[in-house]
Amino acid sequence: MGSATATISQTLAKKLRRGGVFAVVTSFPGKWAQPPHPSFSSSAASAISSASDPPSSSSSSSSSSSQPQEKQIGSRWSKLLLFVPGAITFGLGTWQLFRRQEKIKMLEYKQKRLDLEPLSGNNFAPLSDNLGSLEFRRVVCHGQFDEKKSVYVGPRSRSISGVTENGYYLITPLIPIPNDPKSLQLPILVNRGWVPRSWRDKSVEVSQNDKRPATIESSSAQENERSSWLRFWSKKSKINEEQVPPVTPVEVLGVVRGSEKPSIFVPANDPSAPQWFYVDVPAIARACGLPENSIYIEDTNENVNPSNPYPIPKDSNMLIRSSVMPQDHLNYILTWYSLSAAVTFMAFKRIMPKKKR
């Protein structure tokens, strides 16, 4: 019995060294020698294979291909955005190029109008909608100034002998002279030129003095006047005749203009103050008691009396000047095109592949 047991243990040891547990089981007869159940072996194999195999090729390929595509699209957009500043600055330079051509044509048109022979303004009719047909045409008008209705527009600075001084534009109605065939038939507005600030201050003082109520005469004086009506009226007529200033006809050589277009920084006019910050022809005409469609001209007469230089008329060359001249547009063109070339060059340098050393 002991020898049989030793023989079986030796045999088991040899089987274990050769084939493992499965070899030992198959070496015994009967039910211990039956192979494993096929369902168990297939399920175990599938479980082992599913656990050991990597993910399916379809899911891995789709995820791996979508990520590079998204990266490529993002890199393309980022490269295109680098050229946006260059395109914008190039467009601004081209716009300034067209603006320069328009400005040159406008200045040439104004100069041609100023070179024409002056028109006679004595028979001008009130403007309706035909300001464009008369603007920048020189006119000659005869009349007299209504000084009491003058309007000061400003302040406007002017450089005199290198010193900048604030002042105003003096706009005065030019009215017809009675019984004068050479005089104009309808009143017009004339911008007589620049005057110093003291002129406006003096005008304000005079207007305030005129608004003060007259002193009330005493009752005794009133009784004396009642008793001598005839003598009073005769004296009053003589005083009025002495106070009537003589008519001084003037000849104005000017250029027909329209209202100014103020910027957003210029305050609104206040006719009740009166404060006029820019030329508004209908409003100024209304304040002076003239029709709103009155003609407005700017005096350009160069024959200034040296003893009385004010008002200083406008220079005819200044009438055709603009806040932005063609030379300024040319500077803008060079600036914008230079910026466009610079940022486009930097964009190309950014997207170009770097050379490996």
C-alpha positions as a printed Julia matrix, in Angstrom:
357×3 Matrix{Float64}:
   0.0     0.0     0.0
   2.8     2.35    0.81
   4.61    1.55   -2.43
   1.45    2.26   -4.48
   1.02    5.62   -2.83
   4.59    6.56   -3.56
   4.16    5.53   -7.19
   1.02    7.74   -7.58
   2.74   10.77   -6.03
   5.71   10.4    -8.32
   3.44   10.17  -11.33
   1.51   13.32  -10.28
   4.71   15.23   -9.82
   5.9    14.32  -13.31
   2.55   15.28  -14.85
   2.53   18.64  -13.07
   6.0    19.42  -14.35
   5.03   18.51  -17.91
   1.5    19.79  -18.53
  -0.03   21.34  -15.47
  -3.38   20.57  -13.93
  -5.15   19.8   -17.25
  -2.66   17.07  -18.06
  -3.11   15.53  -14.62
  -6.91   15.53  -14.97
  -6.87   13.89  -18.4
  -4.53   11.19  -17.19
  -7.2     9.75  -14.87
  -9.93    7.5   -16.21
 -13.67    8.05  -15.93
 -15.34   11.33  -15.4
 -12.08   12.97  -14.29
 -10.68   12.42  -17.78
 -13.5    14.32  -19.59
 -12.47   17.61  -21.32
 -13.93   20.89  -20.11
 -17.41   21.92  -21.25
 -17.35   23.67  -24.61
 -19.63   26.54  -23.49
 -17.38   27.28  -20.57
 -14.29   27.23  -22.71
 -15.78   29.51  -25.43
 -17.18   32.04  -22.96
 -13.95   32.09  -21.04
 -11.99   32.5   -24.24
 -14.2    35.32  -25.44
 -14.01   37.04  -22.08
 -10.26   36.68  -22.01
  -9.93   37.88  -25.6
 -12.24   40.85  -25.03
 -10.33   41.81  -21.93
  -6.96   41.43  -23.58
  -7.77   42.87  -27.06
  -7.43   46.71  -27.67
 -10.5    48.94  -28.58
 -12.22   48.48  -31.93
 -10.46   49.91  -34.97
 -13.52   51.96  -36.11
 -13.87   54.01  -32.92
 -10.14   54.54  -32.6
  -9.75   55.61  -36.22
 -12.7    58.11  -36.07
 -11.47   59.8   -32.89
  -7.9    59.91  -34.1
  -8.9    61.42  -37.48
 -11.3    64.09  -36.04
  -8.69   65.62  -33.74
  -6.14   66.41  -36.48
  -8.91   67.88  -38.67
 -10.0    70.26  -35.91
  -6.41   71.28  -35.33
  -5.92   71.95  -39.03
  -9.07   74.14  -39.25
  -8.04   76.13  -36.16
  -4.55   76.69  -37.49
  -5.92   77.9   -40.84
  -8.19   80.47  -39.17
  -5.4    81.69  -36.92
  -3.16   82.16  -39.95
  -5.85   84.07  -41.82
  -6.46   86.36  -38.85
  -2.84   87.45  -39.0
  -3.55   89.16  -42.34
  -6.66   91.06  -41.16
  -4.75   94.15  -39.87
  -2.86   94.38  -43.14
  -6.1    94.21  -45.16
  -7.76   96.89  -43.0
  -4.85   99.34  -43.25
  -4.61   98.73  -47.0
  -8.31   99.56  -47.33
  -7.86  102.78  -45.35
  -4.98  103.81  -47.58
  -7.06  103.16  -50.71
  -9.96  105.17  -49.24
  -7.62  108.11  -48.61
  -6.45  107.83  -52.21
 -10.0   108.32  -53.49
 -10.61  111.11  -50.97
  -7.54  112.94  -52.26
  -8.83  112.81  -55.84
 -12.23  114.12  -54.74
 -10.61  116.96  -52.77
  -8.48  117.99  -55.75
 -11.57  118.15  -58.0
 -13.5   120.16  -55.39
 -10.7   122.72  -54.98
 -10.35  123.09  -58.74
 -14.1   123.67  -59.02
 -13.99  126.38  -56.34
 -11.0   128.08  -57.94
 -12.71  128.17  -61.35
 -15.78  129.77  -59.78
 -13.71  132.42  -58.04
 -11.88  133.26  -61.28
 -15.13  134.2   -63.05
 -16.2   137.81  -63.44
 -18.11  139.23  -60.45
 -21.89  139.3   -60.68
 -24.0   142.34  -59.86
 -25.85  141.67  -56.63
 -28.26  144.57  -57.0
 -30.94  142.46  -58.65
 -30.52  139.26  -56.64
 -33.68  137.45  -55.63
 -33.96  135.55  -52.34
 -32.47  132.09  -52.47
 -34.81  129.14  -52.74
 -32.9   125.96  -53.5
 -30.38  127.29  -56.03
 -27.52  128.04  -53.63
 -25.29  125.65  -55.57
 -25.58  127.81  -58.7
 -24.33  130.9   -56.83
 -21.99  129.53  -54.16
 -18.35  130.59  -54.59
 -19.36  133.22  -57.17
 -18.02  136.71  -56.58
 -20.62  139.49  -56.4
 -20.54  143.29  -56.15
 -23.26  144.97  -54.05
 -24.05  148.62  -53.22
 -25.96  149.56  -50.07
 -25.58  150.69  -46.49
 -24.82  148.68  -43.36
 -27.41  148.42  -40.58
 -24.92  148.54  -37.7
 -27.56  148.1   -34.99
 -28.39  144.6   -36.2
 -24.82  143.32  -36.35
 -24.14  139.78  -35.14
 -20.85  138.49  -33.71
 -19.97  134.86  -34.49
 -17.19  133.23  -32.54
 -14.86  133.22  -30.83
 -12.42  132.83  -33.74
  -8.67  133.07  -33.27
  -6.36  134.92  -35.63
  -2.58  135.2   -35.7
  -1.4   138.82  -35.95
   2.38  139.35  -36.13
   2.95  135.95  -34.58
   0.56  136.62  -31.69
  -2.72  134.68  -31.52
  -5.69  136.82  -30.54
  -9.32  135.84  -30.06
 -12.03  137.72  -31.86
 -15.27  137.36  -33.78
 -16.68  137.47  -37.27
 -18.85  140.54  -37.75
 -22.01  139.86  -39.79
 -24.1   142.93  -40.66
 -27.19  143.31  -42.88
 -26.56  145.34  -46.05
 -29.8   147.18  -46.76
 -30.92  149.17  -49.84
 -30.38  152.9   -50.09
 -33.63  154.78  -50.77
 -33.89  156.49  -54.15
 -30.59  155.05  -55.34
 -30.81  153.09  -58.63
 -27.35  151.58  -58.07
 -28.33  150.13  -54.7
 -29.43  146.55  -54.19
 -33.15  145.88  -54.08
 -33.27  143.37  -51.2
 -31.23  143.23  -47.98
 -28.48  140.62  -47.68
 -26.13  139.4   -44.93
 -22.46  140.31  -45.19
 -19.64  138.74  -43.21
 -17.43  141.82  -42.99
 -14.46  139.93  -41.49
 -12.62  139.5   -38.21
 -12.77  142.0   -35.36
 -11.11  141.9   -31.92
 -12.99  140.92  -28.8
 -13.27  144.54  -27.66
 -15.68  145.25  -30.5
 -18.18  142.71  -29.2
 -17.79  143.89  -25.6
 -18.51  147.47  -26.65
 -21.52  146.37  -28.67
 -22.93  144.49  -25.66
 -22.55  147.59  -23.46
 -24.33  149.79  -25.98
 -27.22  147.35  -26.33
 -27.61  147.16  -22.53
 -27.69  150.94  -22.26
 -30.36  151.12  -24.94
 -32.56  148.69  -23.01
 -32.56  150.78  -19.86
 -35.89  152.6   -19.31
 -35.91  156.32  -19.93
 -36.16  158.59  -16.93
 -39.65  159.73  -16.05
 -40.11  163.43  -16.45
 -41.46  165.44  -13.58
 -45.06  166.46  -13.44
 -44.16  170.14  -13.73
 -42.3   169.49  -16.94
 -45.24  167.55  -18.28
 -47.59  170.44  -17.53
 -45.28  172.86  -19.31
 -45.14  170.57  -22.33
 -48.91  170.28  -22.42
 -49.23  174.02  -22.53
 -46.85  174.35  -25.44
 -47.55  171.41  -27.79
 -46.66  173.28  -30.89
 -43.3   174.46  -29.58
 -42.49  170.94  -28.28
 -43.14  169.19  -31.57
 -41.16  171.77  -33.5
 -38.13  171.27  -31.24
 -38.49  167.48  -31.39
 -38.49  167.51  -35.13
 -35.3   169.59  -35.15
 -33.63  167.2   -32.7
 -34.61  164.18  -34.79
 -33.23  165.8   -37.9
 -29.93  166.42  -36.12
 -29.76  162.82  -34.78
 -30.33  161.15  -38.14
 -26.91  159.94  -39.27
 -25.9   160.62  -42.85
 -26.25  157.74  -45.29
 -22.84  156.28  -46.11
 -23.11  154.04  -49.16
 -20.64  151.19  -49.35
 -19.56  148.83  -52.08
 -19.03  145.22  -51.03
 -17.05  142.72  -53.1
 -17.69  139.28  -51.68
 -18.3   135.61  -52.34
 -21.64  133.86  -51.95
 -21.48  131.22  -49.24
 -23.8   128.98  -47.25
 -24.18  127.99  -43.62
 -21.3   126.38  -41.75
 -21.41  122.72  -40.72
 -20.32  122.66  -37.07
 -18.6   119.69  -35.51
 -20.03  117.8   -32.57
 -17.8   119.8   -30.2
 -19.27  123.21  -31.19
 -22.09  124.38  -28.87
 -25.51  125.23  -30.22
 -26.34  128.83  -31.08
 -28.41  130.82  -28.59
 -30.08  133.75  -30.41
 -31.73  135.01  -27.21
 -28.38  135.54  -25.41
 -27.21  136.39  -28.17
 -24.4   133.88  -28.66
 -23.48  132.64  -32.11
 -20.81  129.95  -32.32
 -21.16  129.13  -36.03
 -22.78  130.67  -39.1
 -26.4   129.57  -39.48
 -27.73  131.78  -42.27
 -31.5   131.23  -41.75
 -31.25  131.73  -37.97
 -29.08  134.85  -38.25
 -31.37  136.31  -40.92
 -34.36  135.67  -38.67
 -32.62  137.39  -35.75
 -31.84  140.41  -37.96
 -35.41  140.68  -39.19
 -34.6   139.44  -42.71
 -36.15  136.58  -44.68
 -34.64  133.19  -43.89
 -33.68  132.68  -47.54
 -31.57  135.85  -47.65
 -28.26  135.76  -49.5
 -25.12  135.53  -47.38
 -21.77  136.72  -48.73
 -18.28  136.95  -47.23
 -16.42  140.18  -47.86
 -13.1   139.72  -49.7
 -12.33  143.34  -50.48
  -8.59  143.84  -50.09
  -8.75  147.64  -50.06
  -8.47  148.05  -46.29
  -7.91  151.45  -44.72
  -4.64  151.25  -42.72
  -5.93  153.8   -40.19
  -9.02  151.66  -39.54
  -8.08  148.04  -40.36
 -11.03  146.41  -38.67
 -12.96  144.44  -39.73
 -10.29  142.39  -41.56
 -11.94  140.77  -44.63
 -11.29  137.16  -45.47
  -8.57  136.28  -47.94
 -10.0   134.8   -51.13
  -7.36  132.06  -51.01
  -8.6   131.03  -47.58
 -12.1   130.46  -48.95
 -11.01  127.44  -50.98
  -8.94  125.94  -48.2
 -10.2   122.88  -46.37
  -9.4   121.41  -42.98
  -7.78  118.47  -44.8
  -5.87  119.41  -47.94
  -4.63  117.01  -50.67
  -1.13  117.0   -49.16
  -2.62  115.78  -45.87
  -4.42  112.98  -47.7
  -1.11  112.01  -49.32
   0.52  111.75  -45.9
  -2.34  109.54  -44.71
  -1.95  107.33  -47.8
   1.76  106.78  -47.14
   1.1   106.08  -43.47
  -1.63  103.5   -44.03
   0.2   101.7   -46.85
   3.39  101.55  -44.78
   1.5   100.03  -41.86
  -0.15   97.53  -44.2
   3.21   96.42  -45.64
   4.74   96.13  -42.16
   2.0    94.0   -40.58
   1.67   91.81  -43.7
   5.42   91.14  -43.65
   5.23   90.18  -39.98
   2.32   87.84  -40.73
   4.34   86.07  -43.44
   7.3    85.74  -41.1
   5.0    84.22  -38.47
   3.55   81.48  -40.71
   6.76   80.6   -42.56
   8.37   77.39  -41.24
  11.49   77.98  -39.23
  14.72   76.57  -40.64
  16.3    73.9   -38.51
  19.91   74.53  -37.65
